[in-house]
Amino acid sequence: MILPKKMPDVGELVLVRINKIMPYGAYCTLQEYNADAYLPISEIASGWIKNIHEFIKEGQKEVAKVIFIDNDKRAIDISFKKASAGEKKGKMADYNLEKRAEGIFNKALAASGTESRKAEIISEIGRREQTYNDLINDIFENKDPLSGFKEADFKQALYDLVFKLIKPKKYTVSYTIEMTTTNTRAGISLIKEALAAVAGTGVSVLYLGAPHYKIISEGPSYPKAESKIKEAQAALEKYSKQISFSIKSNKGEASG
């Protein structure tokens, strides 16, 4: 987080480091907060634990779930077993992305010579964005999250680094189209016209051998790639009175 909270919330996933193991639990440090937490032995794993050292080690880093907070005493209890494998994987992925984004942020400070004003810059950006990763993503998507930002040199350095260091991901989906027509006189021309309309939606069209054709769509995400396929299908629908077609993919089938 750009301006991290002082304490986590109950139910929040946190990255912890085990500092000291005791007979009935372990004292840990929350990596994203200036706070410590206690891991009861009953929250390490399901079932009875005879030897705690067989399950955890000092210095071990792990994703846990916050299960209790006493704000007055700044006491926090965490659980390993209440965090599912999927939650742990997702949390680690988010944490690594956030650290990478923070690294780009710090490089921009150095490149622009604004390191001495880091606190002020963080304070200003914290009023606009929650996390470093949100900031970087909004820049990459050309949303200009630092519009009107007074530290122009820092802003330019950050934007330059984002577009230099981050490469766009491409997601590809493909469908097979089967097209037939009973119009013996103008059938071929109609199919060519329909395929040209499909290509006009931004998808690639490959000839597989009549009556089959493949359409391929790329996008920055699967939903956006799929949206082009829907546009291609809509283009085909205009010819549905003259051409019969079906579109098939591994996810199902849409016909017209």
N, C-alpha and C positions, 0 to 999 in steps of 0.2 A: 504493500500500500504506500501511496505517496505520503499521506499523513496517517500513520497507523494509529489504531485505537490503543488505549492504555491496557485494556483488558479484553479478552475474547468474550464471546457469548456462549451460553449453554447450548450444546448441540453442534457447535462449530468444529470443523476439522482443523487441526493444528499440526505443525511439524515440530517434533520435540527431540531433544538430545538427552539421553540418560546420563546423569552425573554421578549419582551415588546409589548403590543398591543396598537395601536393608532387608532383614528377614521377612518382612511382611509388605514390602512395596519398594518403590524407588522414587528418588527426587530427580526431577527433570527440569530442563530449561526450555521455554517456548521460543523457538527460533525467530518467530516473527513479532514477538512482543518482549518488552522489558519486564518479564515476569517468570516466576517458577511455578511448577505444578507437581502434584503428587500422584503417582500411579499405584493404586492399591494392588496387592497380589491377586485379589479376586477379579481384577479387570485386565489382567495380562492375557489370559486365554481361558477357554471353556474347560471345565473339568478341574480336578484337584491337582495342585502344583506341589510336589514334594520338595523340589530344589529349585528355587527361583532363578539361580544362575544358569540353569539349563534352558531357560526361556529368553532371558535378556542379558545384555552385556553393557558394561560402562562404556560410554562413548558412542553407543548405538543411536542411530537416528531413525525415527519411525513416525508414521502418521497416526495420530490419536484423535479421539473425540472428547470434547469437554463435557463432563457430566455433572459438575457441581462448581459453583462459584460463591464465595463469601467476599463481597466487595470491600467490606469494612476491614477484614483481616487480610485481604488480598490472597485468599486461599483458593486454589484451583485444584480440582480432581479431574483426572483424565482416564480414558479407557482405551486399550488397544482392541479388545475383543468386540466392542460396539461399533468399530469402524470396519465396514465391509471391505473386501479386496478391491471392488470397483471404486469405492470412495477413496481408498488409499492411492490407487493408481491415478485417479483424476486429480487429487490434491497434489501429488508429486509433479504431475504434468503442469498444473497451474503455477506451482511454486517455481519450477525451472523456467517457465516462460516469464514470470515476473522478475526473476533474477537477471535473465538475459536483457529484458527491457530496461531494468535499472542500470545495467552495464552500459547500454547505449546512451542513456541519460547522462551518466557520469562522463562518458567520452565527449559528449557535446559540451559539458561544462569545461573540460580541459581544452577542447578545440577552440572554444570561444573566449577563453581567458576569464570566465565568470565563476570560477570555483569559490572565490571569496564571498560571492553573493548567493551561494547554494541555498542557504536557509530561506532567504527572501524569495528565490525562484520557486522552491518547493512549496512555500506557503501560498504563493499566487496560483500555481498550477493545481494545488490541492483544492482550490475553490471551483475548479473546472472538471477535474478528473479524480476518480477514486484510486486507480492503480496505475503503475507505470505501463503495464500491458495495455490497458484501455487507452492511454495516451498514445502509445506507439501505433496501435491498431487504427485509431481515428486519423492519425497523420497519414498512415499508409493508404487508407481509404479516401484520402483527399477531403476530409471533413474540416480541415483547418481548425483544430481545437484551440490553437493559440492565437486566434485572430485578435488583433489589437494588443498583443503581449508587448510590454514595454522593453523587455530585454531582446532587442531585435537580433543581435549577434548570436545569442544563445539559440533563439528560435531557428535561425537559418542553419546553424551548425547541426541542430537536432534533426531538422527536416532532411538535410543532406545525408546524414548518417543513416536515417531510417530507409531512405530509398536506395542507398548504397549497400547496406548490410542485409536487408530483408528481401528475399526473393519470393515472388508470388507463387502460391501453390495452385496447381491446376487439377481439377477433378474431371474425369471423363466418364460419360455414359454413352452406351450405344444401343440402338434398337434395329430390328430388322423389319422392313416393310414389304408386304406382299401386295402387289397391285395388279388387278385384272380389269378388263373392260370388254363389253360385248359389242362395242362400236368397231366394226371391222374396217370402216373407211378412215376414221380419224383417230383410232385408238392409240397408235404410237405417238402421234402428235400431242394428244391429250396427256398421256403419261409423261412425256418430256416437259410439257408445260407445268404439270403438277410438281414434278421433281425440281424444276427451276424455282417454283414458288417456295418449296421446302428449303432449298439452298438459300433463298433470300431471307430466311429467318436467322441465319448465322450458323447453321449446322453444316457439316460435311456430308456429302452424298457419295456412296460407293456402289458401283454396279456389281452385283454378285452373280448375276445370271437370271434372265427373265423367268418368273415375275418377281424376283427378290432383289431388294436393295437395302443397303445399310446406311443409317444416318448416325453420325457421331457428333456429340455436343461436348464442349469444354466450358468450365466456369470456375470461379474462385471457391465454389462450394458445390456440393451435390445438389442442393435445392435449386441453385441458379443454373446449373447444367441441365437439370430436369425441366426447368422452366422454358428453355429453348426447345426441348422436345415437344412440350405442350403447344408452343407457338407453331412448330412444324406440323403438328397434328391439326391445328386449327386451319392452317393453310391448305391441308389436304381435304378438310371437310368441305371446302368450297367446290370441290370436284366430285363430291360423293354421289351426285345424281348421275354422273357419267362414268365414274370409276369406283370399283369396289376395292377396299384396301383393309389391311389389318396391320397393326403395329405390335410387335412382340418384344419383350425384354425378359430378363431373369426375374423381374419383380411382378410380372403379370402381363396382361394383354388389353389393349384398347382397340376397338374396331369402329369402322364407319362405312 
